[in-house]
Amino acid sequence: MMYAAGLTVREISTWCHQIYSTVHLHLQVREKYSPGLRAQHEAALAQRSPNFATTKWRNWLEAAITFYRAHGRLPAASEDPTEQSLYL
């Protein structure tokens, strides 16, 4: 249902706390039993808003919030590679 609604394999694996390759394999097998599933997924994916928050962005936001709670400030340009990655 998530795939047919337009979520990517990576998003599904993140939300369901499953390994990416396991979800991917499951969807490949599922396509054999539901032949129009991929077309339905692609149509739904094309209709998503360009402002849809990706899994990568959500992970970055979570890391930035964790940094803020730990340091009491937003990340800044610095020598620390972790803070630098959150600043960009």
C-alpha positions as a Markdown table, in Angstrom:
| # | Residue | x | y | z |
|---|---|---|---|---|
| 1 | Met | 0.0 | 0.0 | 0.0 |
| 2 | Met | 2.8 | 2.4 | 0.8 |
| 3 | Tyr | 4.6 | 1.6 | -2.5 |
| 4 | Ala | 1.3 | 2.1 | -4.4 |
| 5 | Ala | 0.8 | 5.4 | -2.6 |
| 6 | Gly | 4.1 | 6.7 | -4.1 |
| 7 | Leu | 6.6 | 6.1 | -1.2 |
| 8 | Thr | 10.1 | 5.0 | -2.4 |
| 9 | Val | 11.7 | 1.8 | -1.3 |
| 10 | Arg | 14.1 | 3.8 | 1.0 |
| 11 | Glu | 11.2 | 5.6 | 2.6 |
| 12 | Ile | 9.3 | 2.4 | 3.2 |
| 13 | Ser | 12.3 | 0.7 | 4.7 |
| 14 | Thr | 12.9 | 3.6 | 7.0 |
| 15 | Trp | 9.3 | 3.8 | 8.2 |
| 16 | Cys | 9.0 | 0.1 | 8.7 |
| 17 | His | 12.5 | -0.3 | 10.2 |
| 18 | Gln | 13.4 | -3.0 | 7.7 |
| 19 | Ile | 16.5 | -3.5 | 5.6 |
| 20 | Tyr | 16.4 | -1.7 | 2.2 |
| 21 | Ser | 17.3 | -4.9 | 0.2 |
| 22 | Thr | 14.5 | -6.9 | 2.0 |
| 23 | Val | 11.9 | -4.3 | 1.1 |
| 24 | His | 13.2 | -4.1 | -2.5 |
| 25 | Leu | 13.1 | -7.9 | -2.9 |
| 26 | His | 9.6 | -8.1 | -1.5 |
| 27 | Leu | 8.4 | -5.5 | -3.9 |
| 28 | Gln | 10.0 | -7.3 | -6.9 |
| 29 | Val | 8.2 | -10.5 | -5.9 |
| 30 | Arg | 4.9 | -8.6 | -5.3 |
| 31 | Glu | 5.1 | -7.2 | -8.9 |
| 32 | Lys | 4.7 | -10.7 | -10.2 |
| 33 | Tyr | 1.4 | -11.1 | -8.4 |
| 34 | Ser | 0.2 | -7.5 | -9.0 |
| 35 | Pro | 1.4 | -6.6 | -12.5 |
| 36 | Gly | 0.2 | -3.0 | -12.4 |
| 37 | Leu | 1.8 | -2.1 | -9.1 |
| 38 | Arg | 4.9 | -0.4 | -10.5 |
| 39 | Ala | 2.9 | 1.7 | -12.9 |
| 40 | Gln | 0.6 | 2.7 | -10.0 |
| 41 | His | 3.7 | 3.6 | -7.9 |
| 42 | Glu | 5.2 | 5.7 | -10.6 |
| 43 | Ala | 2.0 | 7.6 | -11.2 |
| 44 | Ala | 1.6 | 8.3 | -7.5 |
| 45 | Leu | 5.3 | 9.3 | -7.2 |
| 46 | Ala | 4.9 | 11.8 | -10.1 |
| 47 | Gln | 2.0 | 13.5 | -8.3 |
| 48 | Arg | 4.0 | 14.1 | -5.1 |
| 49 | Ser | 4.7 | 17.7 | -4.2 |
| 50 | Pro | 8.2 | 18.9 | -5.0 |
| 51 | Asn | 8.4 | 20.1 | -1.4 |
| 52 | Phe | 7.9 | 16.5 | -0.1 |
| 53 | Ala | 10.4 | 15.8 | 2.7 |
| 54 | Thr | 12.7 | 13.0 | 1.7 |
| 55 | Thr | 14.1 | 10.4 | 4.1 |
| 56 | Lys | 17.6 | 12.0 | 3.8 |
| 57 | Trp | 16.2 | 15.4 | 4.8 |
| 58 | Arg | 14.3 | 13.9 | 7.8 |
| 59 | Asn | 17.4 | 12.2 | 9.0 |
| 60 | Trp | 19.4 | 15.5 | 8.7 |
| 61 | Leu | 16.6 | 17.3 | 10.6 |
| 62 | Glu | 16.7 | 14.7 | 13.4 |
| 63 | Ala | 20.5 | 15.0 | 13.7 |
| 64 | Ala | 20.2 | 18.9 | 13.7 |
| 65 | Ile | 17.6 | 18.7 | 16.5 |
| 66 | Thr | 19.8 | 16.3 | 18.5 |
| 67 | Phe | 22.8 | 18.7 | 18.0 |
| 68 | Tyr | 20.7 | 21.7 | 19.2 |
| 69 | Arg | 19.5 | 19.8 | 22.3 |
| 70 | Ala | 23.1 | 18.8 | 23.2 |
| 71 | His | 24.8 | 22.1 | 22.6 |
| 72 | Gly | 22.0 | 24.7 | 23.0 |
| 73 | Arg | 22.8 | 26.3 | 19.6 |
| 74 | Leu | 22.4 | 25.6 | 15.9 |
| 75 | Pro | 25.3 | 24.0 | 14.0 |
| 76 | Ala | 27.9 | 26.4 | 12.6 |
| 77 | Ala | 30.8 | 26.3 | 10.2 |
| 78 | Ser | 33.6 | 24.8 | 12.3 |
| 79 | Glu | 36.5 | 22.3 | 12.2 |
| 80 | Asp | 34.3 | 19.5 | 13.6 |
| 81 | Pro | 33.2 | 17.4 | 10.6 |
| 82 | Thr | 29.9 | 16.4 | 12.2 |
| 83 | Glu | 28.9 | 19.9 | 12.9 |
| 84 | Gln | 30.1 | 21.0 | 9.5 |
| 85 | Ser | 27.9 | 18.4 | 7.8 |
| 86 | Leu | 24.8 | 19.7 | 9.7 |
| 87 | Tyr | 25.7 | 23.3 | 8.9 |
| 88 | Leu | 25.6 | 22.8 | 5.2 |
